[in-house]
């Protein structure tokens, strides 16, 4: 499903972040990526999403080399096959909860009939007509998860999705996200500093300057 092939990325003053990174992730896996601050976890997520390009090497999603796509093709790929859960939520304040969740469906010219059921799934029954300023942090993150999953993407990417939440809310959000990803048959990648968050994944990978290394492998129900 996802192939990282000798991926290299450096920033200002030739500071290398990722060096000859190689990894293959099969469809349906739910993986947590951990590592020290500054090692390149968020950078890797942005590269996988096609929001940034590697200096060399290749990233393929379902056989498609993302960096070789033009802007329009990359945008279409993200709209149809990717779902994003951001640490800062990025819930659009001028749209209702229902409209925020429906957005990926509208961008893909799809029906929005399943929005209400998704809101029920994520614990937001009756909140569809509310705006972001009327929601708690946990509720905003539920909106972000619902929006990321509503169009049944093949790949779900989450960058520190519980970084701003209290432990109890974080636990609920993580279990919810895992349940929805598995129910949709998606592949999930969560970048996190939290061992509790990582423990909800099937695989835990540690990103270092030398590559990605498996630190834990356990199938969880």
PyMOL commands that place a pseudoatom at each C-alpha (Angstrom):
pseudoatom trace, name=CA, resn=UNK, resi=1, chain=A, elem=C, hetatm=0, pos=[0.000, 0.000, 0.000]
pseudoatom trace, name=CA, resn=UNK, resi=2, chain=A, elem=C, hetatm=0, pos=[2.736, 2.435, 1.044]
pseudoatom trace, name=CA, resn=UNK, resi=3, chain=A, elem=C, hetatm=0, pos=[6.338, 2.202, -0.128]
pseudoatom trace, name=CA, resn=UNK, resi=4, chain=A, elem=C, hetatm=0, pos=[9.185, 4.441, 1.042]
pseudoatom trace, name=CA, resn=UNK, resi=5, chain=A, elem=C, hetatm=0, pos=[12.121, 3.943, -1.302]
pseudoatom trace, name=CA, resn=UNK, resi=6, chain=A, elem=C, hetatm=0, pos=[15.441, 5.551, -0.311]
pseudoatom trace, name=CA, resn=UNK, resi=7, chain=A, elem=C, hetatm=0, pos=[13.708, 8.752, 0.774]
pseudoatom trace, name=CA, resn=UNK, resi=8, chain=A, elem=C, hetatm=0, pos=[15.988, 11.688, 1.582]
pseudoatom trace, name=CA, resn=UNK, resi=9, chain=A, elem=C, hetatm=0, pos=[15.042, 15.117, 2.916]
pseudoatom trace, name=CA, resn=UNK, resi=10, chain=A, elem=C, hetatm=0, pos=[17.197, 18.014, 4.137]
pseudoatom trace, name=CA, resn=UNK, resi=11, chain=A, elem=C, hetatm=0, pos=[16.370, 21.576, 5.162]
pseudoatom trace, name=CA, resn=UNK, resi=12, chain=A, elem=C, hetatm=0, pos=[18.278, 24.850, 5.550]
pseudoatom trace, name=CA, resn=UNK, resi=13, chain=A, elem=C, hetatm=0, pos=[22.055, 24.644, 5.793]
pseudoatom trace, name=CA, resn=UNK, resi=14, chain=A, elem=C, hetatm=0, pos=[21.913, 21.075, 4.490]
pseudoatom trace, name=CA, resn=UNK, resi=15, chain=A, elem=C, hetatm=0, pos=[20.462, 19.762, 7.765]
pseudoatom trace, name=CA, resn=UNK, resi=16, chain=A, elem=C, hetatm=0, pos=[19.526, 16.198, 6.936]
pseudoatom trace, name=CA, resn=UNK, resi=17, chain=A, elem=C, hetatm=0, pos=[16.224, 15.053, 8.398]
pseudoatom trace, name=CA, resn=UNK, resi=18, chain=A, elem=C, hetatm=0, pos=[15.584, 11.781, 6.577]
pseudoatom trace, name=CA, resn=UNK, resi=19, chain=A, elem=C, hetatm=0, pos=[18.352, 9.706, 5.009]
pseudoatom trace, name=CA, resn=UNK, resi=20, chain=A, elem=C, hetatm=0, pos=[17.781, 6.753, 2.670]
pseudoatom trace, name=CA, resn=UNK, resi=21, chain=A, elem=C, hetatm=0, pos=[14.549, 5.884, 4.443]
pseudoatom trace, name=CA, resn=UNK, resi=22, chain=A, elem=C, hetatm=0, pos=[13.007, 2.606, 3.289]
pseudoatom trace, name=CA, resn=UNK, resi=23, chain=A, elem=C, hetatm=0, pos=[9.848, 0.905, 4.494]
pseudoatom trace, name=CA, resn=UNK, resi=24, chain=A, elem=C, hetatm=0, pos=[6.822, -0.948, 3.114]
pseudoatom trace, name=CA, resn=UNK, resi=25, chain=A, elem=C, hetatm=0, pos=[3.443, -0.798, 4.829]
pseudoatom trace, name=CA, resn=UNK, resi=26, chain=A, elem=C, hetatm=0, pos=[0.731, -3.249, 3.846]
pseudoatom trace, name=CA, resn=UNK, resi=27, chain=A, elem=C, hetatm=0, pos=[-2.903, -2.325, 3.353]
pseudoatom trace, name=CA, resn=UNK, resi=28, chain=A, elem=C, hetatm=0, pos=[-5.049, -2.431, 6.488]
pseudoatom trace, name=CA, resn=UNK, resi=29, chain=A, elem=C, hetatm=0, pos=[-2.199, -1.823, 8.936]
pseudoatom trace, name=CA, resn=UNK, resi=30, chain=A, elem=C, hetatm=0, pos=[-2.523, 0.699, 11.758]
pseudoatom trace, name=CA, resn=UNK, resi=31, chain=A, elem=C, hetatm=0, pos=[0.933, 2.027, 12.634]
pseudoatom trace, name=CA, resn=UNK, resi=32, chain=A, elem=C, hetatm=0, pos=[2.290, 4.487, 15.192]
pseudoatom trace, name=CA, resn=UNK, resi=33, chain=A, elem=C, hetatm=0, pos=[5.523, 6.362, 14.473]
pseudoatom trace, name=CA, resn=UNK, resi=34, chain=A, elem=C, hetatm=0, pos=[7.505, 7.619, 17.450]
pseudoatom trace, name=CA, resn=UNK, resi=35, chain=A, elem=C, hetatm=0, pos=[10.890, 9.297, 17.833]
pseudoatom trace, name=CA, resn=UNK, resi=36, chain=A, elem=C, hetatm=0, pos=[12.725, 12.203, 19.388]
pseudoatom trace, name=CA, resn=UNK, resi=37, chain=A, elem=C, hetatm=0, pos=[11.702, 15.776, 18.603]
pseudoatom trace, name=CA, resn=UNK, resi=38, chain=A, elem=C, hetatm=0, pos=[13.258, 17.014, 15.381]
pseudoatom trace, name=CA, resn=UNK, resi=39, chain=A, elem=C, hetatm=0, pos=[13.923, 13.568, 13.954]
pseudoatom trace, name=CA, resn=UNK, resi=40, chain=A, elem=C, hetatm=0, pos=[11.472, 14.163, 11.106]
pseudoatom trace, name=CA, resn=UNK, resi=41, chain=A, elem=C, hetatm=0, pos=[8.171, 12.525, 12.077]
pseudoatom trace, name=CA, resn=UNK, resi=42, chain=A, elem=C, hetatm=0, pos=[5.938, 15.340, 10.861]
pseudoatom trace, name=CA, resn=UNK, resi=43, chain=A, elem=C, hetatm=0, pos=[8.184, 15.827, 7.834]
pseudoatom trace, name=CA, resn=UNK, resi=44, chain=A, elem=C, hetatm=0, pos=[7.690, 12.187, 6.924]
pseudoatom trace, name=CA, resn=UNK, resi=45, chain=A, elem=C, hetatm=0, pos=[3.925, 12.534, 7.246]
pseudoatom trace, name=CA, resn=UNK, resi=46, chain=A, elem=C, hetatm=0, pos=[3.953, 15.590, 4.967]
pseudoatom trace, name=CA, resn=UNK, resi=47, chain=A, elem=C, hetatm=0, pos=[6.030, 13.702, 2.402]
pseudoatom trace, name=CA, resn=UNK, resi=48, chain=A, elem=C, hetatm=0, pos=[3.658, 10.729, 2.453]
pseudoatom trace, name=CA, resn=UNK, resi=49, chain=A, elem=C, hetatm=0, pos=[0.739, 13.120, 1.981]
pseudoatom trace, name=CA, resn=UNK, resi=50, chain=A, elem=C, hetatm=0, pos=[2.434, 14.811, -0.956]
pseudoatom trace, name=CA, resn=UNK, resi=51, chain=A, elem=C, hetatm=0, pos=[2.394, 18.168, 0.840]
pseudoatom trace, name=CA, resn=UNK, resi=52, chain=A, elem=C, hetatm=0, pos=[6.177, 18.259, 0.432]
pseudoatom trace, name=CA, resn=UNK, resi=53, chain=A, elem=C, hetatm=0, pos=[8.574, 16.442, -1.895]
pseudoatom trace, name=CA, resn=UNK, resi=54, chain=A, elem=C, hetatm=0, pos=[11.645, 14.384, -0.982]
pseudoatom trace, name=CA, resn=UNK, resi=55, chain=A, elem=C, hetatm=0, pos=[14.998, 15.616, -2.210]
pseudoatom trace, name=CA, resn=UNK, resi=56, chain=A, elem=C, hetatm=0, pos=[15.529, 12.152, -3.659]
pseudoatom trace, name=CA, resn=UNK, resi=57, chain=A, elem=C, hetatm=0, pos=[13.934, 8.744, -3.472]
pseudoatom trace, name=CA, resn=UNK, resi=58, chain=A, elem=C, hetatm=0, pos=[10.312, 7.869, -4.048]
pseudoatom trace, name=CA, resn=UNK, resi=59, chain=A, elem=C, hetatm=0, pos=[7.076, 7.433, -2.093]
pseudoatom trace, name=CA, resn=UNK, resi=60, chain=A, elem=C, hetatm=0, pos=[4.360, 5.273, -3.625]
pseudoatom trace, name=CA, resn=UNK, resi=61, chain=A, elem=C, hetatm=0, pos=[0.761, 4.869, -2.496]
pseudoatom trace, name=CA, resn=UNK, resi=62, chain=A, elem=C, hetatm=0, pos=[-0.951, 1.921, -4.157]
pseudoatom trace, name=CA, resn=UNK, resi=63, chain=A, elem=C, hetatm=0, pos=[1.793, 1.955, -6.764]
pseudoatom trace, name=CA, resn=UNK, resi=64, chain=A, elem=C, hetatm=0, pos=[1.472, 5.672, -7.555]
pseudoatom trace, name=CA, resn=UNK, resi=65, chain=A, elem=C, hetatm=0, pos=[4.646, 7.762, -7.140]
pseudoatom trace, name=CA, resn=UNK, resi=66, chain=A, elem=C, hetatm=0, pos=[3.323, 10.878, -5.411]
pseudoatom trace, name=CA, resn=UNK, resi=67, chain=A, elem=C, hetatm=0, pos=[6.224, 13.216, -6.196]
pseudoatom trace, name=CA, resn=UNK, resi=68, chain=A, elem=C, hetatm=0, pos=[5.817, 12.534, -9.929]
pseudoatom trace, name=CA, resn=UNK, resi=69, chain=A, elem=C, hetatm=0, pos=[2.242, 13.822, -9.997]
pseudoatom trace, name=CA, resn=UNK, resi=70, chain=A, elem=C, hetatm=0, pos=[1.423, 17.354, -11.089]
pseudoatom trace, name=CA, resn=UNK, resi=71, chain=A, elem=C, hetatm=0, pos=[-0.456, 19.596, -8.665]
pseudoatom trace, name=CA, resn=UNK, resi=72, chain=A, elem=C, hetatm=0, pos=[-3.914, 18.718, -9.988]
pseudoatom trace, name=CA, resn=UNK, resi=73, chain=A, elem=C, hetatm=0, pos=[-3.281, 14.972, -9.927]
pseudoatom trace, name=CA, resn=UNK, resi=74, chain=A, elem=C, hetatm=0, pos=[-1.785, 15.155, -6.424]
pseudoatom trace, name=CA, resn=UNK, resi=75, chain=A, elem=C, hetatm=0, pos=[-4.803, 17.117, -5.205]
pseudoatom trace, name=CA, resn=UNK, resi=76, chain=A, elem=C, hetatm=0, pos=[-7.190, 14.552, -6.670]
pseudoatom trace, name=CA, resn=UNK, resi=77, chain=A, elem=C, hetatm=0, pos=[-5.249, 11.716, -5.045]
pseudoatom trace, name=CA, resn=UNK, resi=78, chain=A, elem=C, hetatm=0, pos=[-5.402, 13.396, -1.631]
pseudoatom trace, name=CA, resn=UNK, resi=79, chain=A, elem=C, hetatm=0, pos=[-9.112, 14.146, -1.964]
pseudoatom trace, name=CA, resn=UNK, resi=80, chain=A, elem=C, hetatm=0, pos=[-10.055, 10.593, -2.896]
pseudoatom trace, name=CA, resn=UNK, resi=81, chain=A, elem=C, hetatm=0, pos=[-7.593, 8.372, -1.050]
pseudoatom trace, name=CA, resn=UNK, resi=82, chain=A, elem=C, hetatm=0, pos=[-6.259, 10.342, 1.940]
pseudoatom trace, name=CA, resn=UNK, resi=83, chain=A, elem=C, hetatm=0, pos=[-7.781, 11.421, 5.234]
pseudoatom trace, name=CA, resn=UNK, resi=84, chain=A, elem=C, hetatm=0, pos=[-6.041, 13.870, 7.591]
pseudoatom trace, name=CA, resn=UNK, resi=85, chain=A, elem=C, hetatm=0, pos=[-6.340, 14.337, 11.350]
pseudoatom trace, name=CA, resn=UNK, resi=86, chain=A, elem=C, hetatm=0, pos=[-4.363, 17.392, 12.430]
pseudoatom trace, name=CA, resn=UNK, resi=87, chain=A, elem=C, hetatm=0, pos=[-3.210, 18.249, 15.940]
pseudoatom trace, name=CA, resn=UNK, resi=88, chain=A, elem=C, hetatm=0, pos=[-4.718, 21.727, 15.547]
pseudoatom trace, name=CA, resn=UNK, resi=89, chain=A, elem=C, hetatm=0, pos=[-8.046, 20.241, 14.328]
pseudoatom trace, name=CA, resn=UNK, resi=90, chain=A, elem=C, hetatm=0, pos=[-8.456, 22.692, 11.374]
pseudoatom trace, name=CA, resn=UNK, resi=91, chain=A, elem=C, hetatm=0, pos=[-12.229, 22.651, 11.775]
pseudoatom trace, name=CA, resn=UNK, resi=92, chain=A, elem=C, hetatm=0, pos=[-13.499, 25.488, 9.560]
pseudoatom trace, name=CA, resn=UNK, resi=93, chain=A, elem=C, hetatm=0, pos=[-15.205, 28.024, 11.860]
pseudoatom trace, name=CA, resn=UNK, resi=94, chain=A, elem=C, hetatm=0, pos=[-17.628, 29.409, 9.260]
pseudoatom trace, name=CA, resn=UNK, resi=95, chain=A, elem=C, hetatm=0, pos=[-19.110, 25.955, 8.598]
pseudoatom trace, name=CA, resn=UNK, resi=96, chain=A, elem=C, hetatm=0, pos=[-21.347, 23.872, 10.841]
pseudoatom trace, name=CA, resn=UNK, resi=97, chain=A, elem=C, hetatm=0, pos=[-20.203, 20.495, 12.159]
pseudoatom trace, name=CA, resn=UNK, resi=98, chain=A, elem=C, hetatm=0, pos=[-22.306, 18.790, 9.490]
pseudoatom trace, name=CA, resn=UNK, resi=99, chain=A, elem=C, hetatm=0, pos=[-20.807, 20.952, 6.743]
pseudoatom trace, name=CA, resn=UNK, resi=100, chain=A, elem=C, hetatm=0, pos=[-17.252, 20.346, 7.959]
pseudoatom trace, name=CA, resn=UNK, resi=101, chain=A, elem=C, hetatm=0, pos=[-17.724, 16.573, 7.929]
pseudoatom trace, name=CA, resn=UNK, resi=102, chain=A, elem=C, hetatm=0, pos=[-19.504, 16.641, 4.565]
pseudoatom trace, name=CA, resn=UNK, resi=103, chain=A, elem=C, hetatm=0, pos=[-16.729, 18.636, 2.880]
pseudoatom trace, name=CA, resn=UNK, resi=104, chain=A, elem=C, hetatm=0, pos=[-14.651, 15.670, 1.575]
pseudoatom trace, name=CA, resn=UNK, resi=105, chain=A, elem=C, hetatm=0, pos=[-17.800, 14.118, 0.112]
pseudoatom trace, name=CA, resn=UNK, resi=106, chain=A, elem=C, hetatm=0, pos=[-18.735, 17.357, -1.646]
pseudoatom trace, name=CA, resn=UNK, resi=107, chain=A, elem=C, hetatm=0, pos=[-15.204, 17.747, -3.028]
pseudoatom trace, name=CA, resn=UNK, resi=108, chain=A, elem=C, hetatm=0, pos=[-15.501, 14.236, -4.449]
pseudoatom trace, name=CA, resn=UNK, resi=109, chain=A, elem=C, hetatm=0, pos=[-19.006, 14.891, -5.838]
pseudoatom trace, name=CA, resn=UNK, resi=110, chain=A, elem=C, hetatm=0, pos=[-20.447, 12.271, -3.496]
pseudoatom trace, name=CA, resn=UNK, resi=111, chain=A, elem=C, hetatm=0, pos=[-23.659, 11.943, -1.526]
pseudoatom trace, name=CA, resn=UNK, resi=112, chain=A, elem=C, hetatm=0, pos=[-23.719, 13.368, 1.987]
pseudoatom trace, name=CA, resn=UNK, resi=113, chain=A, elem=C, hetatm=0, pos=[-26.371, 10.935, 3.227]
pseudoatom trace, name=CA, resn=UNK, resi=114, chain=A, elem=C, hetatm=0, pos=[-23.945, 9.154, 5.582]
pseudoatom trace, name=CA, resn=UNK, resi=115, chain=A, elem=C, hetatm=0, pos=[-22.871, 12.271, 7.487]
pseudoatom trace, name=CA, resn=UNK, resi=116, chain=A, elem=C, hetatm=0, pos=[-25.455, 11.916, 10.251]
pseudoatom trace, name=CA, resn=UNK, resi=117, chain=A, elem=C, hetatm=0, pos=[-24.517, 8.288, 10.860]
pseudoatom trace, name=CA, resn=UNK, resi=118, chain=A, elem=C, hetatm=0, pos=[-20.835, 9.238, 11.050]
pseudoatom trace, name=CA, resn=UNK, resi=119, chain=A, elem=C, hetatm=0, pos=[-21.656, 11.939, 13.604]
pseudoatom trace, name=CA, resn=UNK, resi=120, chain=A, elem=C, hetatm=0, pos=[-23.445, 9.304, 15.674]
pseudoatom trace, name=CA, resn=UNK, resi=121, chain=A, elem=C, hetatm=0, pos=[-20.430, 6.979, 15.326]
pseudoatom trace, name=CA, resn=UNK, resi=122, chain=A, elem=C, hetatm=0, pos=[-18.079, 9.627, 16.711]
pseudoatom trace, name=CA, resn=UNK, resi=123, chain=A, elem=C, hetatm=0, pos=[-20.385, 10.649, 19.544]
pseudoatom trace, name=CA, resn=UNK, resi=124, chain=A, elem=C, hetatm=0, pos=[-21.723, 13.880, 18.048]
pseudoatom trace, name=CA, resn=UNK, resi=125, chain=A, elem=C, hetatm=0, pos=[-25.400, 13.022, 17.732]
pseudoatom trace, name=CA, resn=UNK, resi=126, chain=A, elem=C, hetatm=0, pos=[-27.437, 16.225, 17.585]
pseudoatom trace, name=CA, resn=UNK, resi=127, chain=A, elem=C, hetatm=0, pos=[-24.413, 18.499, 17.110]
pseudoatom trace, name=CA, resn=UNK, resi=128, chain=A, elem=C, hetatm=0, pos=[-24.533, 18.787, 13.321]
pseudoatom trace, name=CA, resn=UNK, resi=129, chain=A, elem=C, hetatm=0, pos=[-25.811, 22.367, 13.269]
pseudoatom trace, name=CA, resn=UNK, resi=130, chain=A, elem=C, hetatm=0, pos=[-23.340, 23.638, 15.851]
pseudoatom trace, name=CA, resn=UNK, resi=131, chain=A, elem=C, hetatm=0, pos=[-20.250, 25.693, 15.032]
pseudoatom trace, name=CA, resn=UNK, resi=132, chain=A, elem=C, hetatm=0, pos=[-16.688, 25.160, 16.230]
pseudoatom trace, name=CA, resn=UNK, resi=133, chain=A, elem=C, hetatm=0, pos=[-16.893, 27.831, 18.963]
pseudoatom trace, name=CA, resn=UNK, resi=134, chain=A, elem=C, hetatm=0, pos=[-19.679, 25.809, 20.580]
pseudoatom trace, name=CA, resn=UNK, resi=135, chain=A, elem=C, hetatm=0, pos=[-17.578, 22.646, 20.895]
pseudoatom trace, name=CA, resn=UNK, resi=136, chain=A, elem=C, hetatm=0, pos=[-14.988, 21.380, 23.382]
pseudoatom trace, name=CA, resn=UNK, resi=137, chain=A, elem=C, hetatm=0, pos=[-11.497, 20.308, 22.344]
pseudoatom trace, name=CA, resn=UNK, resi=138, chain=A, elem=C, hetatm=0, pos=[-12.510, 16.668, 22.385]
pseudoatom trace, name=CA, resn=UNK, resi=139, chain=A, elem=C, hetatm=0, pos=[-15.570, 17.386, 20.264]
pseudoatom trace, name=CA, resn=UNK, resi=140, chain=A, elem=C, hetatm=0, pos=[-13.482, 19.333, 17.751]
pseudoatom trace, name=CA, resn=UNK, resi=141, chain=A, elem=C, hetatm=0, pos=[-11.139, 16.380, 17.426]
pseudoatom trace, name=CA, resn=UNK, resi=142, chain=A, elem=C, hetatm=0, pos=[-14.126, 14.092, 16.867]
pseudoatom trace, name=CA, resn=UNK, resi=143, chain=A, elem=C, hetatm=0, pos=[-15.203, 16.387, 14.033]
pseudoatom trace, name=CA, resn=UNK, resi=144, chain=A, elem=C, hetatm=0, pos=[-11.691, 16.155, 12.570]
pseudoatom trace, name=CA, resn=UNK, resi=145, chain=A, elem=C, hetatm=0, pos=[-11.773, 12.347, 12.752]
pseudoatom trace, name=CA, resn=UNK, resi=146, chain=A, elem=C, hetatm=0, pos=[-15.239, 12.162, 11.213]
pseudoatom trace, name=CA, resn=UNK, resi=147, chain=A, elem=C, hetatm=0, pos=[-14.159, 14.457, 8.374]
pseudoatom trace, name=CA, resn=UNK, resi=148, chain=A, elem=C, hetatm=0, pos=[-11.005, 12.422, 7.766]
pseudoatom trace, name=CA, resn=UNK, resi=149, chain=A, elem=C, hetatm=0, pos=[-12.919, 9.139, 7.532]
pseudoatom trace, name=CA, resn=UNK, resi=150, chain=A, elem=C, hetatm=0, pos=[-16.258, 10.077, 5.964]
pseudoatom trace, name=CA, resn=UNK, resi=151, chain=A, elem=C, hetatm=0, pos=[-15.165, 9.406, 2.359]
pseudoatom trace, name=CA, resn=UNK, resi=152, chain=A, elem=C, hetatm=0, pos=[-13.585, 6.038, 3.273]
pseudoatom trace, name=CA, resn=UNK, resi=153, chain=A, elem=C, hetatm=0, pos=[-9.998, 6.956, 2.352]
pseudoatom trace, name=CA, resn=UNK, resi=154, chain=A, elem=C, hetatm=0, pos=[-7.432, 4.257, 1.724]
pseudoatom trace, name=CA, resn=UNK, resi=155, chain=A, elem=C, hetatm=0, pos=[-4.873, 6.037, 3.925]
pseudoatom trace, name=CA, resn=UNK, resi=156, chain=A, elem=C, hetatm=0, pos=[-5.494, 7.987, 7.151]
pseudoatom trace, name=CA, resn=UNK, resi=157, chain=A, elem=C, hetatm=0, pos=[-2.680, 10.213, 8.460]
pseudoatom trace, name=CA, resn=UNK, resi=158, chain=A, elem=C, hetatm=0, pos=[-2.764, 11.689, 11.975]
pseudoatom trace, name=CA, resn=UNK, resi=159, chain=A, elem=C, hetatm=0, pos=[-0.157, 14.094, 13.368]
pseudoatom trace, name=CA, resn=UNK, resi=160, chain=A, elem=C, hetatm=0, pos=[-0.208, 14.189, 17.192]
pseudoatom trace, name=CA, resn=UNK, resi=161, chain=A, elem=C, hetatm=0, pos=[-4.001, 13.892, 17.164]
pseudoatom trace, name=CA, resn=UNK, resi=162, chain=A, elem=C, hetatm=0, pos=[-4.334, 13.934, 20.955]
pseudoatom trace, name=CA, resn=UNK, resi=163, chain=A, elem=C, hetatm=0, pos=[-1.568, 16.395, 21.801]
pseudoatom trace, name=CA, resn=UNK, resi=164, chain=A, elem=C, hetatm=0, pos=[-3.981, 19.039, 23.118]
pseudoatom trace, name=CA, resn=UNK, resi=165, chain=A, elem=C, hetatm=0, pos=[-6.389, 16.716, 24.938]
pseudoatom trace, name=CA, resn=UNK, resi=166, chain=A, elem=C, hetatm=0, pos=[-6.677, 15.566, 28.535]
pseudoatom trace, name=CA, resn=UNK, resi=167, chain=A, elem=C, hetatm=0, pos=[-5.846, 11.858, 29.174]
pseudoatom trace, name=CA, resn=UNK, resi=168, chain=A, elem=C, hetatm=0, pos=[-9.455, 10.645, 29.427]
pseudoatom trace, name=CA, resn=UNK, resi=169, chain=A, elem=C, hetatm=0, pos=[-10.548, 12.442, 26.263]
pseudoatom trace, name=CA, resn=UNK, resi=170, chain=A, elem=C, hetatm=0, pos=[-7.379, 11.326, 24.488]
pseudoatom trace, name=CA, resn=UNK, resi=171, chain=A, elem=C, hetatm=0, pos=[-8.112, 7.697, 25.353]
pseudoatom trace, name=CA, resn=UNK, resi=172, chain=A, elem=C, hetatm=0, pos=[-11.647, 7.959, 23.982]
pseudoatom trace, name=CA, resn=UNK, resi=173, chain=A, elem=C, hetatm=0, pos=[-10.460, 9.695, 20.805]
pseudoatom trace, name=CA, resn=UNK, resi=174, chain=A, elem=C, hetatm=0, pos=[-7.756, 7.083, 20.149]
pseudoatom trace, name=CA, resn=UNK, resi=175, chain=A, elem=C, hetatm=0, pos=[-10.141, 4.179, 20.578]
pseudoatom trace, name=CA, resn=UNK, resi=176, chain=A, elem=C, hetatm=0, pos=[-12.651, 5.904, 18.339]
pseudoatom trace, name=CA, resn=UNK, resi=177, chain=A, elem=C, hetatm=0, pos=[-10.091, 6.562, 15.631]
pseudoatom trace, name=CA, resn=UNK, resi=178, chain=A, elem=C, hetatm=0, pos=[-8.832, 2.977, 15.680]
pseudoatom trace, name=CA, resn=UNK, resi=179, chain=A, elem=C, hetatm=0, pos=[-12.383, 1.607, 15.536]
pseudoatom trace, name=CA, resn=UNK, resi=180, chain=A, elem=C, hetatm=0, pos=[-13.366, 3.808, 12.601]
pseudoatom trace, name=CA, resn=UNK, resi=181, chain=A, elem=C, hetatm=0, pos=[-10.153, 3.130, 10.657]
pseudoatom trace, name=CA, resn=UNK, resi=182, chain=A, elem=C, hetatm=0, pos=[-10.569, -0.616, 11.080]
pseudoatom trace, name=CA, resn=UNK, resi=183, chain=A, elem=C, hetatm=0, pos=[-14.288, -0.470, 10.228]
pseudoatom trace, name=CA, resn=UNK, resi=184, chain=A, elem=C, hetatm=0, pos=[-13.482, 1.374, 6.994]
pseudoatom trace, name=CA, resn=UNK, resi=185, chain=A, elem=C, hetatm=0, pos=[-10.699, -1.053, 6.050]
pseudoatom trace, name=CA, resn=UNK, resi=186, chain=A, elem=C, hetatm=0, pos=[-8.229, 1.829, 5.852]
pseudoatom trace, name=CA, resn=UNK, resi=187, chain=A, elem=C, hetatm=0, pos=[-4.501, 1.973, 6.512]
pseudoatom trace, name=CA, resn=UNK, resi=188, chain=A, elem=C, hetatm=0, pos=[-3.655, 4.327, 9.387]
pseudoatom trace, name=CA, resn=UNK, resi=189, chain=A, elem=C, hetatm=0, pos=[-0.460, 6.126, 10.389]
pseudoatom trace, name=CA, resn=UNK, resi=190, chain=A, elem=C, hetatm=0, pos=[-0.327, 8.101, 13.623]
pseudoatom trace, name=CA, resn=UNK, resi=191, chain=A, elem=C, hetatm=0, pos=[2.677, 10.253, 14.546]
pseudoatom trace, name=CA, resn=UNK, resi=192, chain=A, elem=C, hetatm=0, pos=[2.903, 10.697, 18.301]
pseudoatom trace, name=CA, resn=UNK, resi=193, chain=A, elem=C, hetatm=0, pos=[5.117, 11.318, 21.329]
pseudoatom trace, name=CA, resn=UNK, resi=194, chain=A, elem=C, hetatm=0, pos=[2.618, 9.490, 23.520]
pseudoatom trace, name=CA, resn=UNK, resi=195, chain=A, elem=C, hetatm=0, pos=[3.262, 5.864, 24.464]
pseudoatom trace, name=CA, resn=UNK, resi=196, chain=A, elem=C, hetatm=0, pos=[-0.418, 5.562, 25.384]
pseudoatom trace, name=CA, resn=UNK, resi=197, chain=A, elem=C, hetatm=0, pos=[-1.395, 6.694, 21.905]
pseudoatom trace, name=CA, resn=UNK, resi=198, chain=A, elem=C, hetatm=0, pos=[1.128, 4.379, 20.272]
pseudoatom trace, name=CA, resn=UNK, resi=199, chain=A, elem=C, hetatm=0, pos=[-0.210, 1.441, 22.280]
pseudoatom trace, name=CA, resn=UNK, resi=200, chain=A, elem=C, hetatm=0, pos=[-3.479, 1.581, 20.316]
pseudoatom trace, name=CA, resn=UNK, resi=201, chain=A, elem=C, hetatm=0, pos=[-1.668, 0.742, 17.066]
pseudoatom trace, name=CA, resn=UNK, resi=202, chain=A, elem=C, hetatm=0, pos=[-0.895, -2.689, 15.609]
pseudoatom trace, name=CA, resn=UNK, resi=203, chain=A, elem=C, hetatm=0, pos=[2.733, -1.745, 15.001]
pseudoatom trace, name=CA, resn=UNK, resi=204, chain=A, elem=C, hetatm=0, pos=[4.975, 0.828, 16.679]
pseudoatom trace, name=CA, resn=UNK, resi=205, chain=A, elem=C, hetatm=0, pos=[7.881, 2.152, 14.630]
pseudoatom trace, name=CA, resn=UNK, resi=206, chain=A, elem=C, hetatm=0, pos=[10.723, 4.266, 15.970]
pseudoatom trace, name=CA, resn=UNK, resi=207, chain=A, elem=C, hetatm=0, pos=[12.081, 6.877, 13.579]
pseudoatom trace, name=CA, resn=UNK, resi=208, chain=A, elem=C, hetatm=0, pos=[15.786, 7.654, 14.062]
pseudoatom trace, name=CA, resn=UNK, resi=209, chain=A, elem=C, hetatm=0, pos=[18.492, 9.196, 11.904]
pseudoatom trace, name=CA, resn=UNK, resi=210, chain=A, elem=C, hetatm=0, pos=[19.269, 5.663, 10.756]
pseudoatom trace, name=CA, resn=UNK, resi=211, chain=A, elem=C, hetatm=0, pos=[15.755, 4.738, 9.626]
pseudoatom trace, name=CA, resn=UNK, resi=212, chain=A, elem=C, hetatm=0, pos=[12.446, 3.261, 10.759]
pseudoatom trace, name=CA, resn=UNK, resi=213, chain=A, elem=C, hetatm=0, pos=[12.651, 0.346, 13.181]
pseudoatom trace, name=CA, resn=UNK, resi=214, chain=A, elem=C, hetatm=0, pos=[9.944, -1.920, 14.536]
pseudoatom trace, name=CA, resn=UNK, resi=215, chain=A, elem=C, hetatm=0, pos=[9.700, -1.602, 18.319]
pseudoatom trace, name=CA, resn=UNK, resi=216, chain=A, elem=C, hetatm=0, pos=[6.461, -3.424, 18.993]
pseudoatom trace, name=CA, resn=UNK, resi=217, chain=A, elem=C, hetatm=0, pos=[4.214, -5.813, 17.071]
pseudoatom trace, name=CA, resn=UNK, resi=218, chain=A, elem=C, hetatm=0, pos=[0.926, -6.879, 18.583]
pseudoatom trace, name=CA, resn=UNK, resi=219, chain=A, elem=C, hetatm=0, pos=[-2.477, -7.393, 17.066]
pseudoatom trace, name=CA, resn=UNK, resi=220, chain=A, elem=C, hetatm=0, pos=[-5.153, -5.665, 19.116]
pseudoatom trace, name=CA, resn=UNK, resi=221, chain=A, elem=C, hetatm=0, pos=[-8.876, -6.178, 18.915]
for i in range(1, 221): cmd.bond("trace and resi %d" % i, "trace and resi %d" % (i + 1))
show_as sticks, trace
zoom trace
